[in-house]
Amino acid sequence: MITEKRSIRRRGIYLLPNLFTTGALFSGFYAITSAMSGHFETAAIAIFVAMILDGLDGRVARLTNTESEFGVQYDSLSDMLSFAVAPALVMYLWAFYSLGKLGLFGAFVHTAGGALRLARFNAQVGTADKRYFQGLPSPAAAAILAGFIWICLEHGYNPESVKYIAVLLTITTGLLMVSNFRYSSFKEIDLKGKVPFFVAISVMLAIAFVMAQPQTMLFLLFLGYAVSGPVVTLVMRRRKRKLQARKP
């Protein structure tokens, strides 16, 4: 009698990296509910917390060798809520709900830009140059809006006085996400390698500056990153044209 041994393939998901993704998803959801209750500073901080957790889930998955297709798709859905929907709704409720259709348009541009950015990223994940992102990453776009709200609240600015700036900023971040500008992914940085002592001191001082004025420093940091995309793209195109001109 021949007995056949059948291996039963158990279906499941990796718990550890998806816990971080769930935390990021909850932070985005919490930002929306906080804004609905009028706690806009809490909402802005929750978006930054979602950014930290979103940055950890992928790294934890790679370090523990627990990467999966489920994790990739779950992370995209979490990003959609935390960095596309949440910042747009928080900004809308805080600054420009009184603008009517213009306010709705501004919030929708950011939301749609985030959705298209994530869809394009997933479609190109196997072919894109890992050194660069095409379009402004959605966490950076969300950080610009959250940082702007946080700065205005810290300095006591009336939302009515900055609502048009807020609309322009929201539309701009949405358009930058679907642009063809190239942004550095910083994936070529080797965090495991040794660095000079000066670099370690510089990193420590940078962290101290951010902790001293987090709302201002984080906003300026991500705003500078957003501006770097057009600058890097133009520089690369100019170099390419010069190389083509030198060819016989």
C-alpha positions as CSV (number, residue, x, y, z in Angstrom):
1,M,0.0,0.0,0.0
2,I,1.4,3.3,-1.1
3,T,0.8,6.2,1.1
4,E,1.0,9.7,-0.3
5,K,2.3,12.4,1.9
6,R,0.7,15.7,1.0
7,S,2.4,18.8,2.3
8,I,-0.2,21.2,3.5
9,R,0.7,24.8,2.7
10,R,-0.4,27.1,5.4
11,R,-1.5,30.5,4.4
12,G,-0.9,33.4,6.6
13,I,0.8,36.8,6.9
14,Y,3.9,38.0,8.7
15,L,2.9,39.6,11.9
16,L,5.8,41.9,12.8
17,P,6.1,44.2,9.7
18,N,2.3,44.3,9.3
19,L,2.0,45.6,12.9
20,F,4.0,48.7,12.0
21,T,1.8,49.1,8.9
22,T,-1.3,48.8,11.0
23,G,0.1,51.4,13.4
24,A,0.6,53.8,10.5
25,L,-2.9,53.1,9.3
26,F,-4.3,53.8,12.7
27,S,-2.3,57.1,13.0
28,G,-3.8,58.3,9.7
29,F,-7.2,57.4,10.9
30,Y,-6.6,59.1,14.2
31,A,-5.4,62.2,12.4
32,I,-8.8,62.4,10.7
33,T,-10.8,61.9,13.8
34,S,-8.7,64.4,15.7
35,A,-9.3,67.0,13.0
36,M,-13.0,66.3,13.2
37,S,-12.9,67.1,16.9
38,G,-10.9,70.3,16.3
39,H,-7.6,68.9,17.6
40,F,-5.5,69.9,14.6
41,E,-2.1,69.9,16.4
42,T,-2.7,66.3,17.4
43,A,-3.8,65.5,13.9
44,A,-0.6,66.9,12.4
45,I,1.6,65.0,14.9
46,A,-0.3,61.8,14.1
47,I,0.6,62.2,10.4
48,F,4.3,62.4,11.4
49,V,3.9,59.3,13.6
50,A,2.4,57.5,10.6
51,M,5.5,58.5,8.6
52,I,7.8,57.0,11.2
53,L,5.9,53.8,11.3
54,D,5.6,53.6,7.5
55,G,9.4,53.9,7.3
56,L,9.9,51.2,9.8
57,D,7.7,48.4,8.3
58,G,9.7,48.0,5.1
59,R,13.0,48.0,6.9
60,V,11.8,45.5,9.5
61,A,10.5,43.3,6.8
62,R,13.9,43.3,5.0
63,L,15.9,42.8,8.1
64,T,13.7,39.9,9.3
65,N,13.3,38.4,5.8
66,T,9.5,38.7,6.1
67,E,8.8,40.6,2.8
68,S,5.6,39.5,1.1
69,E,3.2,40.6,-1.7
70,F,0.5,41.0,0.9
71,G,2.7,43.4,2.9
72,V,3.4,45.5,-0.2
73,Q,-0.3,45.9,-1.0
74,Y,-1.3,46.5,2.7
75,D,1.4,49.2,2.9
76,S,0.0,50.9,-0.2
77,L,-3.5,50.9,1.3
78,S,-2.2,52.3,4.5
79,D,-0.3,55.0,2.7
80,M,-3.4,56.0,0.8
81,L,-5.2,56.8,4.0
82,S,-2.4,58.2,6.0
83,F,-0.7,60.3,3.3
84,A,-3.3,61.0,0.7
85,V,-6.7,61.2,2.4
86,A,-5.8,62.2,6.0
87,P,-3.6,65.3,5.2
88,A,-6.1,66.6,2.6
89,L,-9.1,66.2,5.0
90,V,-7.1,67.7,8.0
91,M,-6.1,70.7,5.8
92,Y,-9.6,71.1,4.5
93,L,-11.2,71.1,7.9
94,W,-8.6,73.4,9.3
95,A,-8.2,76.1,6.7
96,F,-10.4,76.1,3.6
97,Y,-13.7,74.4,4.2
98,S,-15.2,77.9,3.9
99,L,-13.9,78.3,0.4
100,G,-16.6,75.9,-0.9
101,K,-15.8,74.2,-4.2
102,L,-12.3,75.7,-4.3
103,G,-11.5,74.0,-1.0
104,L,-13.0,70.7,-2.1
105,F,-10.9,71.0,-5.3
106,G,-7.7,71.6,-3.4
107,A,-8.3,68.7,-1.1
108,F,-9.2,66.3,-3.9
109,V,-6.1,67.2,-6.0
110,H,-3.9,66.1,-3.1
111,T,-5.9,62.9,-2.5
112,A,-6.0,62.0,-6.2
113,G,-2.3,62.8,-6.6
114,G,-1.5,60.5,-3.7
115,A,-3.6,57.7,-5.2
116,L,-2.1,58.0,-8.6
117,R,1.4,58.3,-7.1
118,L,1.0,55.0,-5.2
119,A,-0.6,53.2,-8.2
120,R,2.3,54.3,-10.5
121,F,4.9,53.2,-7.9
122,N,3.3,49.7,-7.6
123,A,3.2,49.4,-11.3
124,Q,6.9,50.3,-11.7
125,V,8.3,48.6,-8.6
126,G,10.2,46.0,-10.7
127,T,11.6,48.3,-13.4
128,A,12.2,51.7,-11.8
129,D,15.6,53.0,-10.8
130,K,15.8,52.3,-7.0
131,R,18.1,55.3,-6.5
132,Y,15.3,57.7,-7.4
133,F,11.5,58.2,-6.9
134,Q,9.4,59.4,-9.8
135,G,7.3,62.2,-8.3
136,L,7.3,63.4,-4.7
137,P,6.8,60.5,-2.3
138,S,3.4,60.7,-0.6
139,P,4.8,60.7,3.0
140,A,6.9,63.8,2.1
141,A,3.9,65.5,0.6
142,A,1.9,64.7,3.7
143,A,4.7,66.0,5.9
144,I,4.6,69.4,4.2
145,L,0.9,69.9,4.8
146,A,1.1,68.6,8.4
147,G,4.2,70.8,9.1
148,F,2.5,73.9,7.7
149,I,-0.5,73.3,10.0
150,W,1.7,72.7,13.0
151,I,3.8,75.9,12.4
152,C,0.6,78.0,12.0
153,L,-0.8,76.6,15.2
154,E,2.4,77.1,17.1
155,H,2.6,80.8,16.1
156,G,-1.1,81.4,16.5
157,Y,-1.9,82.2,12.8
158,N,-5.5,82.5,12.0
159,P,-6.5,79.9,9.4
160,E,-8.6,82.5,7.5
161,S,-5.5,84.5,6.9
162,V,-3.5,81.7,5.3
163,K,-6.3,79.7,3.6
164,Y,-5.2,80.7,0.1
165,I,-1.6,79.8,0.8
166,A,-2.9,76.5,2.3
167,V,-4.9,75.7,-0.9
168,L,-1.9,76.5,-3.1
169,L,0.3,74.3,-1.0
170,T,-2.1,71.4,-1.1
171,I,-2.6,71.6,-4.8
172,T,1.2,71.8,-5.4
173,T,1.9,68.8,-3.3
174,G,-0.8,66.8,-5.2
175,L,0.7,67.8,-8.6
176,L,4.3,67.1,-7.4
177,M,3.3,63.6,-6.5
178,V,2.2,62.8,-10.1
179,S,5.1,64.8,-11.7
180,N,8.0,63.3,-13.5
181,F,10.5,65.0,-11.3
182,R,13.1,62.7,-9.8
183,Y,13.7,62.5,-6.0
184,S,16.5,60.8,-4.3
185,S,15.4,57.6,-2.5
186,F,18.5,57.6,-0.2
187,K,18.6,53.9,-0.6
188,E,22.2,54.0,-1.6
189,I,23.2,55.1,1.8
190,D,24.8,52.3,3.8
191,L,23.6,52.6,7.3
192,K,25.6,49.5,8.4
193,G,29.0,50.9,7.2
194,K,31.4,53.0,9.2
195,V,31.3,56.7,8.9
196,P,33.8,59.5,10.0
197,F,33.3,60.9,13.5
198,F,32.4,64.2,12.0
199,V,29.4,62.7,10.3
200,A,28.2,61.2,13.6
201,I,28.5,64.6,15.2
202,S,26.6,66.3,12.3
203,V,23.8,63.8,12.6
204,M,23.6,64.4,16.3
205,L,23.4,68.1,15.9
206,A,20.8,67.8,13.1
207,I,18.6,65.7,15.5
208,A,19.1,68.3,18.2
209,F,17.9,71.1,15.9
210,V,14.8,69.1,14.8
211,M,13.9,68.3,18.4
212,A,14.3,72.0,19.5
213,Q,11.8,73.3,16.9
214,P,10.2,70.1,15.4
215,Q,7.3,71.9,13.6
216,T,9.6,74.4,11.8
217,M,12.5,72.1,11.1
218,L,10.4,69.3,9.8
219,F,8.4,71.6,7.5
220,L,11.6,73.2,6.1
221,L,13.3,69.8,5.7
222,F,10.5,68.3,3.6
223,L,9.8,71.5,1.8
224,G,13.5,71.5,0.8
225,Y,13.2,67.9,-0.3
226,A,10.1,68.8,-2.5
227,V,12.1,71.6,-4.2
228,S,15.1,69.3,-4.7
229,G,13.1,67.3,-7.3
230,P,12.8,69.9,-10.0
231,V,16.4,71.1,-9.3
232,V,17.8,67.6,-9.6
233,T,15.8,66.8,-12.7
234,L,16.9,70.0,-14.5
235,V,20.5,69.5,-13.6
236,M,20.4,65.9,-14.9
237,R,18.7,67.0,-18.1
238,R,21.3,69.7,-18.6
239,R,24.2,67.2,-18.1
240,K,22.5,64.8,-20.6
241,R,22.2,67.5,-23.2
242,K,25.9,68.5,-22.8
243,L,27.0,64.8,-23.2
244,Q,24.8,64.5,-26.3
245,A,26.3,67.7,-27.7
246,R,29.9,66.4,-27.3
247,K,29.2,63.2,-29.2
248,P,30.2,63.5,-32.9
